[in-house]
Amino acid sequence: MKRFLFLMLALGCNGSSPSGGDGGNPPPSDASANGDGAIVAYDGGACTDPLKTGLVAQQTGVSVDAFDCQILNWAQVYGEPDPMIFKAIIYVESRFDDTSVACPNDPCGVPSGWSTNEAGCFGLMQVVPACGDDPGDAGLLGNGQPNLTTDSTASGWATSIFNPDVNIHIGISGIASNRAQDMKKFSGCTTDQYTMMAVGDYNSYGSTTSCTNVNKAYDDGVIAAYQQYAAAANYPAHPYTD
């Protein structure tokens, strides 16, 4: 169970504005798993970008296109049908501030041996390593505690929870896990319904109780951002409905 996903965030609760997409766009050429199935991180190269909006985020002024290649990569790796939805989630969670730290309520408590500062929500997708199940121990030190390196020139940056590639990997893998769990629990839903179910569970795990009974308050904020971004990118938006 992807427990690190299930939180109420200070920034996430303030969600406002933006618009949406389809999974039929070509993935970046450097986004894939290798031949033996191992996960391949985004290599830092250029990518074909169907998510490009030319917009900046409210409040932070960060380009909303800054992390598109990472989003496209991990959406492909985990078979997620609509990469634009992750761009909208990042807006709701952090306003594209990759240094964002929130969750003063420590949603999964403080694990033994950890400091309070290590138990919060971090980065673009506000992931919570204290809740466990980071894919392949992404964002963690050898001792299992979070790597909170913030200096992008430091030796530990490659595995830091704040590194956008690592952070987006954790967030998208969690939503993919939510989707798989919801598909097992609730049969017969549409792909778009499973997306909304998984996204709602990202904010509050277990909030999904049927194909249409989802975390509407959170999903509506994500959809608003999704629709704005899709329109700006001329991206074929999915018609998400509850």
C-alpha positions as CSV (number, residue, x, y, z in Angstrom):
1,M,0.0,0.0,0.0
2,K,1.4,3.4,-1.0
3,R,0.9,5.1,2.3
4,F,3.1,8.1,1.6
5,L,0.5,9.6,-0.6
6,F,-2.4,10.2,1.7
7,L,-2.2,13.6,3.2
8,M,-3.8,17.0,3.5
9,L,-1.4,19.6,2.5
10,A,-1.2,23.3,3.4
11,L,-0.6,24.2,-0.3
12,G,-2.8,21.5,-1.6
13,C,-5.8,22.8,0.4
14,N,-5.4,26.2,-1.3
15,G,-5.8,24.8,-4.9
16,S,-6.9,27.3,-7.5
17,S,-7.2,27.8,-11.1
18,P,-6.0,26.1,-14.5
19,S,-6.6,22.7,-17.8
20,G,-6.2,19.1,-19.4
21,G,-4.9,16.1,-21.6
22,D,-4.9,12.8,-23.4
23,G,-2.5,9.9,-23.2
24,G,-2.1,9.5,-26.9
25,N,0.8,11.9,-27.2
26,P,4.2,10.5,-28.1
27,P,6.5,10.0,-25.1
28,P,10.0,11.5,-25.0
29,S,12.5,9.3,-26.7
30,D,14.6,8.9,-23.6
31,A,11.7,7.8,-21.3
32,S,11.5,4.1,-20.9
33,A,12.4,1.0,-18.9
34,N,15.4,-0.9,-20.2
35,G,15.3,-4.3,-21.8
36,D,15.3,-6.2,-18.5
37,G,12.4,-4.2,-17.1
38,A,14.5,-2.0,-14.8
39,I,13.3,1.5,-14.3
40,V,15.3,4.2,-16.2
41,A,15.4,7.7,-14.8
42,Y,15.0,10.7,-17.0
43,D,18.5,11.4,-18.4
44,G,18.3,15.2,-18.5
45,G,18.1,15.4,-22.3
46,A,15.5,17.3,-24.4
47,C,12.1,15.7,-24.9
48,T,9.1,16.2,-27.3
49,D,6.8,18.2,-25.1
50,P,3.0,18.0,-25.7
51,L,2.5,19.5,-22.2
52,K,4.1,22.9,-23.0
53,T,1.9,25.8,-22.0
54,G,4.2,28.9,-21.8
55,L,2.6,29.8,-18.5
56,V,4.0,30.5,-15.0
57,A,2.6,29.3,-11.8
58,Q,0.6,31.7,-9.6
59,Q,2.3,32.7,-6.3
60,T,5.8,31.3,-7.2
61,G,6.3,32.6,-10.7
62,V,7.9,29.3,-11.7
63,S,7.5,28.0,-15.3
64,V,4.8,25.3,-15.2
65,D,6.7,23.7,-18.1
66,A,10.0,23.3,-16.1
67,F,9.4,19.6,-15.2
68,D,7.6,18.3,-18.3
69,C,10.3,15.9,-19.4
70,Q,10.3,14.2,-16.0
71,I,6.5,14.0,-15.9
72,L,6.4,12.5,-19.4
73,N,9.1,10.0,-18.5
74,W,7.6,8.6,-15.3
75,A,4.1,8.6,-16.7
76,Q,5.3,6.4,-19.5
77,V,7.3,4.1,-17.2
78,Y,4.2,3.5,-15.0
79,G,1.8,3.3,-17.8
80,E,-0.3,6.3,-16.7
81,P,-2.7,7.4,-19.4
82,D,-2.7,11.2,-18.9
83,P,0.6,12.9,-18.0
84,M,-1.0,16.4,-17.9
85,I,-2.9,15.4,-14.8
86,F,0.5,15.3,-12.9
87,K,1.3,18.8,-14.0
88,A,-2.0,19.9,-12.4
89,I,-1.3,17.9,-9.2
90,I,2.1,19.6,-8.9
91,Y,0.4,23.0,-9.2
92,V,-2.1,22.1,-6.4
93,E,0.5,20.6,-4.2
94,S,3.5,23.0,-4.5
95,R,2.9,25.7,-7.1
96,F,5.9,24.2,-8.9
97,D,8.2,25.1,-5.9
98,D,10.6,22.1,-5.8
99,T,11.9,23.2,-2.4
100,S,8.4,23.2,-0.8
101,V,8.0,21.7,2.7
102,A,4.6,21.4,4.3
103,C,2.5,19.0,6.5
104,P,3.2,20.4,10.0
105,N,0.7,17.7,11.2
106,D,3.2,14.9,10.2
107,P,0.5,12.8,8.5
108,C,2.3,9.5,9.2
109,G,3.9,10.4,12.5
110,V,7.6,10.5,13.2
111,P,9.3,7.1,12.6
112,S,11.6,5.9,15.3
113,G,15.0,7.5,14.9
114,W,13.8,10.2,12.7
115,S,13.6,13.9,13.5
116,T,10.3,15.9,13.2
117,N,11.8,17.7,10.2
118,E,12.2,14.4,8.3
119,A,8.5,13.5,8.7
120,G,6.9,16.2,6.6
121,C,5.8,16.5,3.0
122,F,8.5,17.5,0.5
123,G,9.0,18.9,-3.0
124,L,6.9,19.3,-6.1
125,M,4.5,16.5,-5.3
126,Q,4.7,16.8,-1.5
127,V,5.7,13.2,-1.0
128,V,5.9,11.8,2.6
129,P,8.8,9.3,3.0
130,A,7.7,8.8,6.6
131,C,4.7,6.9,5.3
132,G,7.0,4.3,3.6
133,D,7.0,2.4,0.3
134,D,9.1,4.8,-1.7
135,P,9.7,2.9,-5.0
136,G,13.1,1.4,-4.9
137,D,13.9,3.4,-1.8
138,A,13.9,6.6,-4.0
139,G,14.8,9.7,-2.0
140,L,16.2,7.8,0.9
141,L,19.6,7.5,2.5
142,G,21.2,4.1,3.1
143,N,19.8,4.2,6.7
144,G,16.2,4.5,5.3
145,Q,15.8,8.1,6.3
146,P,15.0,10.8,3.8
147,N,17.8,12.5,1.8
148,L,17.0,16.2,2.3
149,T,19.8,17.5,0.3
150,T,18.8,20.9,-1.2
151,D,22.1,21.9,-2.9
152,S,21.9,20.7,-6.5
153,T,25.7,20.8,-6.7
154,A,26.2,18.5,-3.7
155,S,27.1,14.8,-4.1
156,G,23.8,13.7,-2.5
157,W,21.6,15.6,-4.9
158,A,21.1,12.8,-7.3
159,T,19.0,10.8,-4.7
160,S,17.5,13.8,-2.8
161,I,13.8,13.8,-2.2
162,F,13.9,17.4,-3.5
163,N,15.4,16.4,-6.8
164,P,12.5,16.9,-9.3
165,D,13.2,13.6,-11.1
166,V,13.2,11.7,-7.8
167,N,10.2,13.5,-6.4
168,I,8.1,13.1,-9.5
169,H,9.1,9.4,-9.7
170,I,7.8,8.8,-6.2
171,G,4.5,10.8,-6.8
172,I,3.6,9.2,-10.1
173,S,4.5,5.7,-8.9
174,G,2.2,6.2,-5.9
175,I,-0.7,7.3,-8.1
176,A,-0.1,4.3,-10.4
177,S,-0.3,2.1,-7.3
178,N,-3.5,3.8,-6.2
179,R,-5.0,3.1,-9.6
180,A,-4.0,-0.6,-9.5
181,Q,-5.6,-0.9,-6.0
182,D,-8.8,0.8,-7.1
183,M,-9.0,-1.4,-10.1
184,K,-8.9,-4.4,-7.9
185,K,-11.5,-3.1,-5.4
186,F,-13.9,-1.5,-7.9
187,S,-14.4,-3.2,-11.2
188,G,-16.0,-1.7,-14.3
189,C,-15.0,1.9,-14.0
190,T,-13.7,3.9,-16.9
191,T,-10.0,4.8,-17.3
192,D,-10.9,8.5,-16.5
193,Q,-12.8,7.4,-13.4
194,Y,-9.8,5.3,-12.2
195,T,-7.6,8.4,-12.7
196,M,-9.9,10.5,-10.5
197,M,-10.1,7.8,-8.0
198,A,-6.3,7.4,-7.8
199,V,-5.8,11.2,-7.7
200,G,-8.3,11.6,-4.9
201,D,-6.6,8.9,-2.9
202,Y,-3.3,10.7,-3.4
203,N,-4.6,13.4,-1.1
204,S,-6.6,11.2,1.3
205,Y,-6.1,7.5,1.0
206,G,-9.3,5.5,1.1
207,S,-11.5,8.4,0.1
208,T,-12.6,6.4,-3.0
209,T,-15.6,4.2,-2.3
210,S,-16.9,3.6,-5.8
211,C,-16.3,4.6,-9.4
212,T,-18.1,7.9,-8.8
213,N,-17.7,8.5,-5.0
214,V,-14.3,10.1,-4.9
215,N,-12.4,12.9,-3.1
216,K,-14.3,15.6,-5.1
217,A,-12.9,18.6,-3.2
218,Y,-9.3,17.6,-4.1
219,D,-10.1,16.4,-7.6
220,D,-12.0,19.5,-8.5
221,G,-8.9,21.7,-7.7
222,V,-6.7,19.4,-9.9
223,I,-9.2,19.4,-12.8
224,A,-9.4,23.2,-12.7
225,A,-5.6,23.4,-13.1
226,Y,-5.7,20.6,-15.7
227,Q,-8.2,22.4,-17.9
228,Q,-6.3,25.6,-17.9
229,Y,-3.0,23.9,-18.8
230,A,-4.6,21.7,-21.5
231,A,-6.1,24.8,-23.2
232,A,-2.8,26.6,-23.1
233,A,-0.9,23.6,-24.5
234,N,-3.6,22.7,-27.1
235,Y,-3.6,19.4,-25.4
236,P,-6.6,17.0,-25.9
237,A,-8.2,17.1,-22.5
238,H,-9.9,14.1,-21.0
239,P,-13.5,15.0,-20.0
240,Y,-13.2,14.2,-16.3
241,T,-16.4,14.0,-14.4
242,D,-17.4,12.6,-11.1
